[in-house]
Amino acid sequence: EADIYQTPRYLVIGTGKKITLECSQTMGHDKMYWYQQDPGMELHLIHYSYGVNSTEKGDLSSESTVSRIRTEHFPLTLESARPSHTSQYLCASSESGGYSNQPQHFGDGTRLSIL
Amino acid sequence: KQEVTQIPAALSVPEGENLVLNCSFTDSAIYNLQWFRQDPGKGLTSLLLIQSSQREQTSGRLNASLDKSSGRSTLYIAASQPGDSATYLCAVNSNDYKLSFGAGTTVTVRA
């Protein structure tokens, strides 16, 4: 059973606030990912990390930033939230090793609403 | 750029009927394909992962097939139950661990 936790589950906040979405996993996975999902739409990768001190931007441009100081922790930050950032944010992780056989495990997501 | 399409977008069946969900992708050079289930307001639960060298994968009432050369995968759910109601997502790994997702098929199983 995968153990990956996201907090908060829901956040409603005003424009201009700084926001940090937390993601932690207890499986020791090297690889972690952030996806953005609008209702009824595909998930889009916005950030990923192959290990500590490694972060890369994903396929979808995002104004958010991430950090990876510890293996188990991969927080996402928005410096100044805008209504266009309203979406669901999903965190995932996967093991290292053979690229062909490691499934990604997902948290329950954070549903973010910017007023 | 890998494009993943899932048809139909929505499906409603009576309890007990078998479900057939389709996924197609444009670039056949893939490492693996993963099927997920997503319940409303929740994250994704991994159902099955098929390696590029495999033709199918089974888990309980679920069976997923893969035809890499034609860019297709099919998820079969036997003897559907109301608890199977959810959105099913197909995701293709074709670029260094990063997944490309379809928009999903929303399934409703009527009791």
Chai-1 contact restraints between the chains, C-beta under 6 A:
chainA,res_idxA,chainB,res_idxB,connection_type,confidence,min_distance_angstrom,max_distance_angstrom,comment,restraint_id
A,K31,B,Y97,contact,1.0,0.0,6.0,A-B,restraint_1
A,E42,B,F101,contact,1.0,0.0,6.0,A-B,restraint_2
A,E42,B,A103,contact,1.0,0.0,6.0,A-B,restraint_3
A,L43,B,F101,contact,1.0,0.0,6.0,A-B,restraint_4
A,L45,B,K98,contact,1.0,0.0,6.0,A-B,restraint_5
A,L90,B,G43,contact,1.0,0.0,6.0,A-B,restraint_6
A,Y99,B,Y31,contact,1.0,0.0,6.0,A-B,restraint_7
A,S100,B,Y31,contact,1.0,0.0,6.0,A-B,restraint_8
A,S100,B,N32,contact,1.0,0.0,6.0,A-B,restraint_9
A,S100,B,Q51,contact,1.0,0.0,6.0,A-B,restraint_10
A,P103,B,Q34,contact,1.0,0.0,6.0,A-B,restraint_11
A,P103,B,S46,contact,1.0,0.0,6.0,A-B,restraint_12
A,P103,B,L49,contact,1.0,0.0,6.0,A-B,restraint_13
A,F106,B,G43,contact,1.0,0.0,6.0,A-B,restraint_14
A,F106,B,L44,contact,1.0,0.0,6.0,A-B,restraint_15
A,G107,B,G43,contact,1.0,0.0,6.0,A-B,restraint_16
A,D108,B,K42,contact,1.0,0.0,6.0,A-B,restraint_17
A,D108,B,G43,contact,1.0,0.0,6.0,A-B,restraint_18
A,G109,B,G43,contact,1.0,0.0,6.0,A-B,restraint_19
